């Protein structure tokens, strides 16, 4: 995906990159510590907190990598068209995809 291509070009521990549009805010990042990615999410340490120098690619002597993530906050209810959409004046629809630093799926 485009997000994964952008993440691959990011340096380890660099600040997240945010793209704002009228309908959503997209945040991508690369970090060794998912426990402090966003205040709306909670990840248990120690599995989601790794050394600052964790590599992007696993190596024989360092099999644990850092993490990358794709976080989307929708400004409008993307499910408003659905009959099963709960009736509410407020909605918060978000998507978080946590990945290895090399953007491969996490083995959980």
Biopython code that builds the backbone (N, CA, C, O; Angstrom):
import numpy as np
from Bio.PDB.StructureBuilder import StructureBuilder

atoms = [
    (1, "UNK", "N", (0.832, -1.196, 0.000)),
    (1, "UNK", "CA", (0.000, 0.000, 0.000)),
    (1, "UNK", "C", (0.868, 1.247, 0.000)),
    (1, "UNK", "O", (2.080, 1.170, 0.202)),
    (2, "UNK", "N", (0.255, 2.375, -0.223)),
    (2, "UNK", "CA", (0.988, 3.643, -0.211)),
    (2, "UNK", "C", (1.549, 3.911, 1.179)),
    (2, "UNK", "O", (2.687, 4.361, 1.313)),
    (3, "UNK", "N", (0.756, 3.637, 2.215)),
    (3, "UNK", "CA", (1.210, 3.875, 3.590)),
    (3, "UNK", "C", (2.456, 3.053, 3.896)),
    (3, "UNK", "O", (3.417, 3.570, 4.464)),
    (4, "UNK", "N", (2.443, 1.782, 3.525)),
    (4, "UNK", "CA", (3.597, 0.929, 3.796)),
    (4, "UNK", "C", (4.832, 1.418, 3.053)),
    (4, "UNK", "O", (5.937, 1.346, 3.590)),
    (5, "UNK", "N", (4.668, 1.908, 1.842)),
    (5, "UNK", "CA", (5.802, 2.452, 1.088)),
    (5, "UNK", "C", (6.381, 3.673, 1.786)),
    (5, "UNK", "O", (7.600, 3.833, 1.859)),
    (6, "UNK", "N", (5.507, 4.537, 2.302)),
    (6, "UNK", "CA", (5.985, 5.717, 3.028)),
    (6, "UNK", "C", (6.698, 5.327, 4.316)),
    (6, "UNK", "O", (7.728, 5.909, 4.656)),
    (7, "UNK", "N", (6.160, 4.348, 5.034)),
    (7, "UNK", "CA", (6.779, 3.901, 6.284)),
    (7, "UNK", "C", (8.167, 3.339, 6.025)),
    (7, "UNK", "O", (9.093, 3.608, 6.790)),
    (8, "UNK", "N", (8.326, 2.570, 4.968)),
    (8, "UNK", "CA", (9.643, 1.987, 4.656)),
    (8, "UNK", "C", (10.701, 3.061, 4.459)),
    (8, "UNK", "O", (11.881, 2.823, 4.714)),
    (9, "UNK", "N", (10.290, 4.235, 4.008)),
    (9, "UNK", "CA", (11.231, 5.339, 3.818)),
    (9, "UNK", "C", (11.497, 6.150, 5.069)),
    (9, "UNK", "O", (12.346, 7.041, 5.053)),
    (10, "UNK", "N", (10.790, 5.864, 6.152)),
    (10, "UNK", "CA", (10.964, 6.616, 7.396)),
    (10, "UNK", "C", (12.161, 6.080, 8.189)),
    (10, "UNK", "O", (12.470, 4.890, 8.146)),
    (11, "UNK", "N", (12.815, 6.974, 8.902)),
    (11, "UNK", "CA", (13.907, 6.575, 9.787)),
    (11, "UNK", "C", (13.333, 6.051, 11.098)),
    (11, "UNK", "O", (12.257, 6.463, 11.531)),
    (12, "UNK", "N", (14.060, 5.147, 11.711)),
    (12, "UNK", "CA", (13.659, 4.618, 13.017)),
    (12, "UNK", "C", (13.553, 5.761, 14.023)),
    (12, "UNK", "O", (14.401, 6.653, 14.043)),
    (13, "UNK", "N", (12.517, 5.738, 14.856)),
    (13, "UNK", "CA", (12.281, 6.739, 15.902)),
    (13, "UNK", "C", (11.998, 8.142, 15.374)),
    (13, "UNK", "O", (12.088, 9.109, 16.130)),
    (14, "UNK", "N", (11.660, 8.273, 14.094)),
    (14, "UNK", "CA", (11.330, 9.601, 13.575)),
    (14, "UNK", "C", (9.918, 9.983, 14.031)),
    (14, "UNK", "O", (9.115, 9.108, 14.355)),
    (15, "UNK", "N", (9.617, 11.275, 14.057)),
    (15, "UNK", "CA", (8.271, 11.686, 14.469)),
    (15, "UNK", "C", (7.224, 11.139, 13.500)),
    (15, "UNK", "O", (7.523, 10.928, 12.325)),
    (16, "UNK", "N", (6.011, 10.910, 13.976)),
    (16, "UNK", "CA", (4.954, 10.436, 13.074)),
    (16, "UNK", "C", (4.670, 11.458, 11.973)),
    (16, "UNK", "O", (4.893, 12.655, 12.151)),
    (17, "UNK", "N", (4.185, 10.980, 10.855)),
    (17, "UNK", "CA", (3.796, 11.841, 9.740)),
    (17, "UNK", "C", (2.273, 11.851, 9.688)),
    (17, "UNK", "O", (1.637, 10.798, 9.702)),
    (18, "UNK", "N", (1.691, 13.056, 9.628)),
    (18, "UNK", "CA", (0.239, 13.214, 9.668)),
    (18, "UNK", "C", (-0.237, 13.857, 8.369)),
    (18, "UNK", "O", (0.327, 14.843, 7.895)),
    (19, "UNK", "N", (-1.292, 13.268, 7.808)),
    (19, "UNK", "CA", (-1.943, 13.803, 6.622)),
    (19, "UNK", "C", (-3.392, 14.119, 7.003)),
    (19, "UNK", "O", (-4.155, 13.221, 7.358)),
    (20, "UNK", "N", (-3.766, 15.399, 6.926)),
    (20, "UNK", "CA", (-5.128, 15.827, 7.254)),
    (20, "UNK", "C", (-5.929, 16.036, 5.979)),
    (20, "UNK", "O", (-5.466, 16.684, 5.041)),
    (21, "UNK", "N", (-7.133, 15.482, 5.953)),
    (21, "UNK", "CA", (-8.066, 15.729, 4.860)),
    (21, "UNK", "C", (-9.397, 16.144, 5.486)),
    (21, "UNK", "O", (-9.521, 16.194, 6.710)),
    (22, "UNK", "N", (-10.375, 16.435, 4.659)),
    (22, "UNK", "CA", (-11.687, 16.811, 5.184)),
    (22, "UNK", "C", (-12.402, 15.643, 5.848)),
    (22, "UNK", "O", (-13.201, 15.851, 6.761)),
    (23, "UNK", "N", (-12.133, 14.427, 5.410)),
    (23, "UNK", "CA", (-12.869, 13.271, 5.930)),
    (23, "UNK", "C", (-12.078, 12.395, 6.886)),
    (23, "UNK", "O", (-12.676, 11.622, 7.634)),
    (24, "UNK", "N", (-10.761, 12.488, 6.890)),
    (24, "UNK", "CA", (-9.979, 11.661, 7.806)),
    (24, "UNK", "C", (-8.609, 12.274, 8.071)),
    (24, "UNK", "O", (-8.128, 13.119, 7.315)),
    (25, "UNK", "N", (-7.997, 11.830, 9.156)),
    (25, "UNK", "CA", (-6.607, 12.171, 9.491)),
    (25, "UNK", "C", (-5.830, 10.864, 9.499)),
    (25, "UNK", "O", (-6.171, 9.938, 10.234)),
    (26, "UNK", "N", (-4.806, 10.792, 8.699)),
    (26, "UNK", "CA", (-3.967, 9.601, 8.581)),
    (26, "UNK", "C", (-2.634, 9.885, 9.267)),
    (26, "UNK", "O", (-1.968, 10.872, 8.955)),
    (27, "UNK", "N", (-2.250, 9.024, 10.193)),
    (27, "UNK", "CA", (-0.965, 9.143, 10.878)),
    (27, "UNK", "C", (-0.200, 7.855, 10.661)),
    (27, "UNK", "O", (-0.729, 6.767, 10.889)),
    (28, "UNK", "N", (1.056, 7.974, 10.217)),
    (28, "UNK", "CA", (1.921, 6.806, 10.060)),
    (28, "UNK", "C", (3.177, 7.029, 10.885)),
    (28, "UNK", "O", (3.623, 8.162, 11.065)),
    (29, "UNK", "N", (3.735, 5.947, 11.378)),
    (29, "UNK", "CA", (4.928, 6.089, 12.195)),
    (29, "UNK", "C", (5.723, 4.813, 12.292)),
    (29, "UNK", "O", (5.260, 3.727, 11.941)),
    (30, "UNK", "N", (6.941, 4.979, 12.783)),
    (30, "UNK", "CA", (7.853, 3.861, 13.012)),
    (30, "UNK", "C", (8.490, 4.087, 14.377)),
    (30, "UNK", "O", (9.102, 5.127, 14.619)),
    (31, "UNK", "N", (8.343, 3.110, 15.267)),
    (31, "UNK", "CA", (8.781, 3.287, 16.646)),
    (31, "UNK", "C", (9.132, 1.933, 17.266)),
    (31, "UNK", "O", (8.586, 0.909, 16.855)),
    (32, "UNK", "N", (10.026, 1.915, 18.240)),
    (32, "UNK", "CA", (10.253, 0.664, 18.974)),
    (32, "UNK", "C", (9.279, 0.506, 20.152)),
    (32, "UNK", "O", (9.302, -0.510, 20.845)),
    (33, "UNK", "N", (8.421, 1.519, 20.375)),
    (33, "UNK", "CA", (7.579, 1.534, 21.573)),
    (33, "UNK", "C", (6.125, 1.854, 21.218)),
    (33, "UNK", "O", (5.752, 3.023, 21.121)),
    (34, "UNK", "N", (5.312, 0.824, 21.024)),
    (34, "UNK", "CA", (3.895, 1.055, 20.733)),
    (34, "UNK", "C", (3.107, 1.469, 21.965)),
    (34, "UNK", "O", (1.965, 1.911, 21.840)),
    (35, "UNK", "N", (3.694, 1.336, 23.164)),
    (35, "UNK", "CA", (2.969, 1.679, 24.389)),
    (35, "UNK", "C", (2.700, 3.178, 24.497)),
    (35, "UNK", "O", (1.868, 3.596, 25.302)),
    (36, "UNK", "N", (3.388, 3.989, 23.701)),
    (36, "UNK", "CA", (3.163, 5.433, 23.759)),
    (36, "UNK", "C", (2.795, 6.006, 22.394)),
    (36, "UNK", "O", (3.037, 7.184, 22.129)),
    (37, "UNK", "N", (2.213, 5.181, 21.528)),
    (37, "UNK", "CA", (1.864, 5.629, 20.184)),
    (37, "UNK", "C", (0.759, 6.667, 20.181)),
    (37, "UNK", "O", (0.882, 7.711, 19.539)),
    (38, "UNK", "N", (-0.323, 6.384, 20.899)),
    (38, "UNK", "CA", (-1.468, 7.286, 20.893)),
    (38, "UNK", "C", (-2.224, 7.113, 22.208)),
    (38, "UNK", "O", (-2.320, 6.004, 22.733)),
    (39, "UNK", "N", (-2.753, 8.200, 22.731)),
    (39, "UNK", "CA", (-3.429, 8.137, 24.029)),
    (39, "UNK", "C", (-4.710, 7.302, 24.002)),
    (39, "UNK", "O", (-5.191, 6.889, 25.057)),
    (40, "UNK", "N", (-5.264, 7.048, 22.834)),
    (40, "UNK", "CA", (-6.490, 6.255, 22.735)),
    (40, "UNK", "C", (-6.244, 4.750, 22.742)),
    (40, "UNK", "O", (-7.195, 3.972, 22.808)),
    (41, "UNK", "N", (-4.999, 4.336, 22.677)),
    (41, "UNK", "CA", (-4.686, 2.912, 22.610)),
    (41, "UNK", "C", (-3.740, 2.520, 23.728)),
    (41, "UNK", "O", (-2.883, 3.301, 24.141)),
    (42, "UNK", "N", (-3.907, 1.306, 24.207)),
    (42, "UNK", "CA", (-3.066, 0.796, 25.281)),
    (42, "UNK", "C", (-2.478, -0.546, 24.854)),
    (42, "UNK", "O", (-3.211, -1.484, 24.540)),
    (43, "UNK", "N", (-1.170, -0.625, 24.847)),
    (43, "UNK", "CA", (-0.471, -1.858, 24.515)),
    (43, "UNK", "C", (0.355, -2.290, 25.718)),
    (43, "UNK", "O", (1.066, -1.470, 26.299)),
    (44, "UNK", "N", (0.277, -3.542, 26.100)),
    (44, "UNK", "CA", (1.023, -3.983, 27.278)),
    (44, "UNK", "C", (2.521, -4.115, 27.005)),
    (44, "UNK", "O", (2.938, -4.714, 26.014)),
    (45, "UNK", "N", (3.315, -3.543, 27.906)),
    (45, "UNK", "CA", (4.751, -3.778, 27.884)),
    (45, "UNK", "C", (4.957, -5.125, 28.571)),
    (45, "UNK", "O", (4.094, -5.480, 29.374)),
    (46, "UNK", "N", (5.971, -5.884, 28.349)),
    (46, "UNK", "CA", (7.159, -5.554, 27.586)),
    (46, "UNK", "C", (7.071, -5.929, 26.104)),
    (46, "UNK", "O", (7.928, -5.505, 25.330)),
    (47, "UNK", "N", (6.067, -6.708, 25.677)),
    (47, "UNK", "CA", (6.064, -7.157, 24.285)),
    (47, "UNK", "C", (6.029, -5.991, 23.301)),
    (47, "UNK", "O", (6.683, -6.048, 22.260)),
    (48, "UNK", "N", (5.281, -4.944, 23.611)),
    (48, "UNK", "CA", (5.125, -3.837, 22.685)),
    (48, "UNK", "C", (6.078, -2.684, 22.974)),
    (48, "UNK", "O", (5.909, -1.587, 22.443)),
    (49, "UNK", "N", (7.078, -2.933, 23.815)),
    (49, "UNK", "CA", (8.116, -1.936, 24.090)),
    (49, "UNK", "C", (9.459, -2.630, 23.922)),
    (49, "UNK", "O", (9.794, -3.553, 24.665)),
    (50, "UNK", "N", (10.215, -2.176, 22.946)),
    (50, "UNK", "CA", (11.488, -2.810, 22.611)),
    (50, "UNK", "C", (12.613, -1.783, 22.700)),
    (50, "UNK", "O", (12.353, -0.582, 22.770)),
    (51, "UNK", "N", (13.866, -2.250, 22.696)),
    (51, "UNK", "CA", (14.990, -1.299, 22.777)),
    (51, "UNK", "C", (14.957, -0.278, 21.635)),
    (51, "UNK", "O", (14.501, -0.584, 20.533)),
    (52, "UNK", "N", (15.441, 0.924, 21.907)),
    (52, "UNK", "CA", (15.423, 2.015, 20.924)),
    (52, "UNK", "C", (16.165, 1.671, 19.642)),
    (52, "UNK", "O", (15.854, 2.217, 18.584)),
    (53, "UNK", "N", (17.141, 0.772, 19.723)),
    (53, "UNK", "CA", (17.919, 0.415, 18.525)),
    (53, "UNK", "C", (17.405, -0.858, 17.844)),
    (53, "UNK", "O", (18.144, -1.491, 17.089)),
    (54, "UNK", "N", (16.154, -1.238, 18.101)),
    (54, "UNK", "CA", (15.585, -2.428, 17.465)),
    (54, "UNK", "C", (15.604, -2.264, 15.954)),
    (54, "UNK", "O", (15.236, -1.206, 15.444)),
    (55, "UNK", "N", (16.031, -3.299, 15.227)),
    (55, "UNK", "CA", (16.164, -3.173, 13.772)),
    (55, "UNK", "C", (14.811, -3.215, 13.061)),
    (55, "UNK", "O", (13.814, -3.674, 13.619)),
    (56, "UNK", "N", (14.798, -2.731, 11.828)),
    (56, "UNK", "CA", (13.596, -2.828, 10.992)),
    (56, "UNK", "C", (13.410, -4.253, 10.469)),
    (56, "UNK", "O", (12.284, -4.735, 10.345)),
    (57, "UNK", "N", (14.501, -4.905, 10.171)),
    (57, "UNK", "CA", (14.477, -6.274, 9.658)),
    (57, "UNK", "C", (15.040, -7.219, 10.711)),
    (57, "UNK", "O", (16.051, -6.904, 11.337)),
    (58, "UNK", "N", (14.403, -8.376, 10.921)),
    (58, "UNK", "CA", (14.961, -9.335, 11.881)),
    (58, "UNK", "C", (16.302, -9.877, 11.384)),
    (58, "UNK", "O", (16.525, -10.023, 10.182)),
    (59, "UNK", "N", (17.173, -10.167, 12.321)),
    (59, "UNK", "CA", (18.485, -10.739, 12.012)),
    (59, "UNK", "C", (18.666, -11.972, 12.893)),
    (59, "UNK", "O", (17.967, -12.119, 13.896)),
    (60, "UNK", "N", (19.589, -12.856, 12.536)),
    (60, "UNK", "CA", (19.776, -14.073, 13.342)),
    (60, "UNK", "C", (20.034, -13.789, 14.822)),
    (60, "UNK", "O", (19.590, -14.544, 15.686)),
    (61, "UNK", "N", (20.744, -12.711, 15.111)),
    (61, "UNK", "CA", (21.062, -12.390, 16.501)),
    (61, "UNK", "C", (20.068, -11.407, 17.130)),
    (61, "UNK", "O", (20.142, -11.150, 18.331)),
    (62, "UNK", "N", (19.128, -10.846, 16.330)),
    (62, "UNK", "CA", (18.115, -9.905, 16.824)),
    (62, "UNK", "C", (16.813, -10.158, 16.074)),
    (62, "UNK", "O", (16.534, -9.526, 15.055)),
    (63, "UNK", "N", (16.035, -11.081, 16.587)),
    (63, "UNK", "CA", (14.821, -11.475, 15.874)),
    (63, "UNK", "C", (13.646, -10.528, 16.102)),
    (63, "UNK", "O", (12.718, -10.496, 15.293)),
    (64, "UNK", "N", (13.669, -9.752, 17.195)),
    (64, "UNK", "CA", (12.593, -8.800, 17.455)),
    (64, "UNK", "C", (12.882, -7.486, 16.750)),
    (64, "UNK", "O", (13.970, -6.924, 16.874)),
    (65, "UNK", "N", (11.893, -7.006, 16.008)),
    (65, "UNK", "CA", (12.048, -5.735, 15.303)),
    (65, "UNK", "C", (11.299, -4.637, 16.058)),
    (65, "UNK", "O", (10.588, -4.891, 17.030)),
    (66, "UNK", "N", (11.484, -3.420, 15.577)),
    (66, "UNK", "CA", (10.652, -2.326, 16.052)),
    (66, "UNK", "C", (9.267, -2.471, 15.437)),
    (66, "UNK", "O", (8.938, -3.515, 14.873)),
    (67, "UNK", "N", (8.465, -1.432, 15.545)),
    (67, "UNK", "CA", (7.099, -1.464, 15.048)),
    (67, "UNK", "C", (6.874, -0.314, 14.073)),
    (67, "UNK", "O", (7.613, 0.670, 14.061)),
    (68, "UNK", "N", (5.851, -0.464, 13.270)),
    (68, "UNK", "CA", (5.321, 0.641, 12.488)),
    (68, "UNK", "C", (3.804, 0.603, 12.642)),
    (68, "UNK", "O", (3.245, -0.403, 13.076)),
    (69, "UNK", "N", (3.152, 1.686, 12.291)),
    (69, "UNK", "CA", (1.696, 1.716, 12.459)),
    (69, "UNK", "C", (1.057, 2.660, 11.462)),
    (69, "UNK", "O", (1.668, 3.608, 10.970)),
    (70, "UNK", "N", (-0.209, 2.355, 11.185)),
    (70, "UNK", "CA", (-1.068, 3.185, 10.354)),
    (70, "UNK", "C", (-2.307, 3.469, 11.207)),
    (70, "UNK", "O", (-3.012, 2.546, 11.616)),
    (71, "UNK", "N", (-2.561, 4.733, 11.467)),
    (71, "UNK", "CA", (-3.679, 5.132, 12.326)),
    (71, "UNK", "C", (-4.560, 6.105, 11.551)),
    (71, "UNK", "O", (-4.076, 7.120, 11.049)),
    (72, "UNK", "N", (-5.842, 5.801, 11.453)),
    (72, "UNK", "CA", (-6.786, 6.649, 10.727)),
    (72, "UNK", "C", (-7.909, 7.072, 11.669)),
    (72, "UNK", "O", (-8.562, 6.232, 12.288)),
    (73, "UNK", "N", (-8.127, 8.380, 11.770)),
    (73, "UNK", "CA", (-9.248, 8.937, 12.515)),
    (73, "UNK", "C", (-10.215, 9.527, 11.486)),
    (73, "UNK", "O", (-9.856, 10.437, 10.739)),
    (74, "UNK", "N", (-11.422, 9.010, 11.452)),
    (74, "UNK", "CA", (-12.410, 9.476, 10.476)),
    (74, "UNK", "C", (-13.173, 10.660, 11.051)),
    (74, "UNK", "O", (-13.629, 10.604, 12.193)),
    (75, "UNK", "N", (-13.317, 11.727, 10.278)),
    (75, "UNK", "CA", (-14.011, 12.938, 10.725)),
    (75, "UNK", "C", (-15.520, 12.823, 10.528)),
    (75, "UNK", "O", (-16.289, 13.558, 11.148)),
    (76, "UNK", "N", (-15.934, 11.913, 9.677)),
    (76, "UNK", "CA", (-17.354, 11.650, 9.458)),
    (76, "UNK", "C", (-17.586, 10.160, 9.668)),
    (76, "UNK", "O", (-16.659, 9.354, 9.590)),
    (77, "UNK", "N", (-18.825, 9.814, 9.932)),
    (77, "UNK", "CA", (-19.158, 8.415, 10.169)),
    (77, "UNK", "C", (-19.179, 7.674, 8.832)),
    (77, "UNK", "O", (-20.092, 7.863, 8.028)),
    (78, "UNK", "N", (-18.192, 6.848, 8.601)),
    (78, "UNK", "CA", (-18.085, 6.142, 7.321)),
    (78, "UNK", "C", (-19.113, 5.031, 7.189)),
    (78, "UNK", "O", (-19.253, 4.437, 6.120)),
    (79, "UNK", "N", (-19.834, 4.746, 8.270)),
    (79, "UNK", "CA", (-20.870, 3.708, 8.231)),
    (79, "UNK", "C", (-22.274, 4.303, 8.227)),
    (79, "UNK", "O", (-23.235, 3.573, 8.467)),
    (80, "UNK", "N", (-22.426, 5.574, 7.971)),
    (80, "UNK", "CA", (-23.742, 6.217, 8.032)),
    (80, "UNK", "C", (-24.728, 5.632, 7.030)),
    (80, "UNK", "O", (-25.937, 5.727, 7.240)),
    (81, "UNK", "N", (-24.259, 5.049, 5.982)),
    (81, "UNK", "CA", (-25.120, 4.448, 4.952)),
    (81, "UNK", "C", (-25.779, 3.149, 5.418)),
    (81, "UNK", "O", (-26.782, 2.725, 4.844)),
    (82, "UNK", "N", (-25.229, 2.519, 6.445)),
    (82, "UNK", "CA", (-25.675, 1.193, 6.855)),
    (82, "UNK", "C", (-26.903, 1.254, 7.763)),
    (82, "UNK", "O", (-26.978, 2.091, 8.662)),
    (83, "UNK", "N", (-27.867, 0.359, 7.518)),
    (83, "UNK", "CA", (-29.051, 0.261, 8.371)),
    (83, "UNK", "C", (-28.697, -0.185, 9.784)),
    (83, "UNK", "O", (-29.448, 0.086, 10.722)),
    (84, "UNK", "N", (-27.555, -0.871, 9.953)),
    (84, "UNK", "CA", (-27.144, -1.342, 11.284)),
    (84, "UNK", "C", (-26.326, -0.309, 12.047)),
    (84, "UNK", "O", (-25.891, -0.571, 13.169)),
    (85, "UNK", "N", (-26.112, 0.853, 11.457)),
    (85, "UNK", "CA", (-25.366, 1.919, 12.113)),
    (85, "UNK", "C", (-26.164, 2.414, 13.321)),
    (85, "UNK", "O", (-27.315, 2.818, 13.155)),
    (86, "UNK", "N", (-25.596, 2.398, 14.529)),
    (86, "UNK", "CA", (-26.338, 2.875, 15.705)),
    (86, "UNK", "C", (-26.722, 4.347, 15.572)),
    (86, "UNK", "O", (-25.937, 5.155, 15.077)),
    (87, "UNK", "N", (-27.915, 4.687, 16.010)),
    (87, "UNK", "CA", (-28.367, 6.071, 15.970)),
    (87, "UNK", "C", (-27.650, 6.832, 17.078)),
    (87, "UNK", "O", (-27.736, 6.480, 18.254)),
    (88, "UNK", "N", (-26.943, 7.880, 16.676)),
    (88, "UNK", "CA", (-26.176, 8.663, 17.649)),
    (88, "UNK", "C", (-25.797, 9.989, 17.027)),
    (88, "UNK", "O", (-25.616, 10.091, 15.813)),
    (89, "UNK", "N", (-25.679, 11.005, 17.865)),
    (89, "UNK", "CA", (-25.178, 12.295, 17.392)),
    (89, "UNK", "C", (-23.660, 12.324, 17.384)),
    (89, "UNK", "O", (-23.051, 13.157, 16.713)),
    (90, "UNK", "N", (-23.052, 11.414, 18.129)),
    (90, "UNK", "CA", (-21.602, 11.350, 18.218)),
    (90, "UNK", "C", (-21.116, 10.027, 17.650)),
    (90, "UNK", "O", (-21.757, 8.988, 17.810)),
    (91, "UNK", "N", (-20.009, 10.087, 17.006)),
    (91, "UNK", "CA", (-19.384, 8.842, 16.546)),
    (91, "UNK", "C", (-17.880, 9.041, 16.499)),
    (91, "UNK", "O", (-17.384, 10.124, 16.187)),
    (92, "UNK", "N", (-17.184, 7.988, 16.810)),
    (92, "UNK", "CA", (-15.729, 7.993, 16.708)),
    (92, "UNK", "C", (-15.330, 6.691, 16.038)),
    (92, "UNK", "O", (-15.382, 5.620, 16.643)),
    (93, "UNK", "N", (-14.934, 6.800, 14.791)),
    (93, "UNK", "CA", (-14.492, 5.621, 14.063)),
    (93, "UNK", "C", (-13.008, 5.798, 13.802)),
    (93, "UNK", "O", (-12.583, 6.779, 13.192)),
    (94, "UNK", "N", (-12.226, 4.836, 14.268)),
    (94, "UNK", "CA", (-10.778, 4.878, 14.082)),
    (94, "UNK", "C", (-10.300, 3.502, 13.634)),
    (94, "UNK", "O", (-10.948, 2.487, 13.887)),
    (95, "UNK", "N", (-9.167, 3.494, 12.973)),
    (95, "UNK", "CA", (-8.527, 2.249, 12.560)),
    (95, "UNK", "C", (-7.059, 2.331, 12.943)),
    (95, "UNK", "O", (-6.396, 3.327, 12.655)),
    (96, "UNK", "N", (-6.553, 1.301, 13.584)),
    (96, "UNK", "CA", (-5.134, 1.214, 13.900)),
    (96, "UNK", "C", (-4.617, -0.115, 13.377)),
    (96, "UNK", "O", (-5.144, -1.176, 13.713)),
    (97, "UNK", "N", (-3.590, -0.047, 12.561)),
    (97, "UNK", "CA", (-2.932, -1.247, 12.061)),
    (97, "UNK", "C", (-1.498, -1.220, 12.590)),
    (97, "UNK", "O", (-0.696, -0.372, 12.197)),
    (98, "UNK", "N", (-1.191, -2.147, 13.473)),
    (98, "UNK", "CA", (0.163, -2.256, 14.033)),
    (98, "UNK", "C", (0.916, -3.310, 13.233)),
    (98, "UNK", "O", (0.389, -4.384, 12.941)),
    (99, "UNK", "N", (2.155, -2.985, 12.885)),
    (99, "UNK", "CA", (2.978, -3.833, 12.023)),
    (99, "UNK", "C", (4.396, -3.924, 12.568)),
    (99, "UNK", "O", (4.770, -3.179, 13.474)),
    (100, "UNK", "N", (5.182, -4.839, 12.012)),
    (100, "UNK", "CA", (6.617, -4.819, 12.259)),
    (100, "UNK", "C", (7.196, -3.560, 11.614)),
    (100, "UNK", "O", (6.551, -2.965, 10.751)),
    (101, "UNK", "N", (8.369, -3.152, 12.005)),
    (101, "UNK", "CA", (8.985, -1.947, 11.443)),
    (101, "UNK", "C", (9.162, -2.052, 9.938)),
    (101, "UNK", "O", (9.147, -1.038, 9.240)),
    (102, "UNK", "N", (9.329, -3.273, 9.427)),
    (102, "UNK", "CA", (9.495, -3.478, 7.989)),
    (102, "UNK", "C", (8.147, -3.556, 7.269)),
    (102, "UNK", "O", (8.106, -3.869, 6.079)),
    (103, "UNK", "N", (7.063, -3.281, 7.961)),
    (103, "UNK", "CA", (5.663, -3.250, 7.510)),
    (103, "UNK", "C", (5.056, -4.628, 7.261)),
    (103, "UNK", "O", (3.983, -4.729, 6.667)),
    (104, "UNK", "N", (5.719, -5.678, 7.702)),
    (104, "UNK", "CA", (5.110, -7.008, 7.628)),
    (104, "UNK", "C", (4.173, -7.176, 8.833)),
    (104, "UNK", "O", (4.332, -6.504, 9.852)),
    (105, "UNK", "N", (3.200, -8.078, 8.700)),
    (105, "UNK", "CA", (2.250, -8.314, 9.783)),
    (105, "UNK", "C", (2.946, -8.788, 11.044)),
    (105, "UNK", "O", (3.951, -9.497, 10.981)),
    (106, "UNK", "N", (2.407, -8.392, 12.196)),
    (106, "UNK", "CA", (2.922, -8.862, 13.473)),
    (106, "UNK", "C", (2.499, -10.306, 13.699)),
    (106, "UNK", "O", (1.375, -10.686, 13.369)),
    (107, "UNK", "N", (3.375, -11.092, 14.248)),
    (107, "UNK", "CA", (3.044, -12.460, 14.646)),
    (107, "UNK", "C", (2.612, -12.432, 16.102)),
    (107, "UNK", "O", (3.451, -12.366, 17.000)),
    (108, "UNK", "N", (1.320, -12.481, 16.336)),
    (108, "UNK", "CA", (0.818, -12.421, 17.710)),
    (108, "UNK", "C", (0.285, -13.754, 18.146)),
    (108, "UNK", "O", (-0.181, -13.893, 19.277)),
]
sb = StructureBuilder()
sb.init_structure("model")
sb.init_model(0)
sb.init_chain("A")
sb.init_seg("    ")
for serial, (resi, resn, name, xyz) in enumerate(atoms, 1):
    if name == "N":
        sb.init_residue(resn, " ", resi, " ")
    sb.init_atom(name, np.array(xyz, "f"), 0.0, 1.0, " ", f" {name:<3s}", serial, name[0])
structure = sb.get_structure()
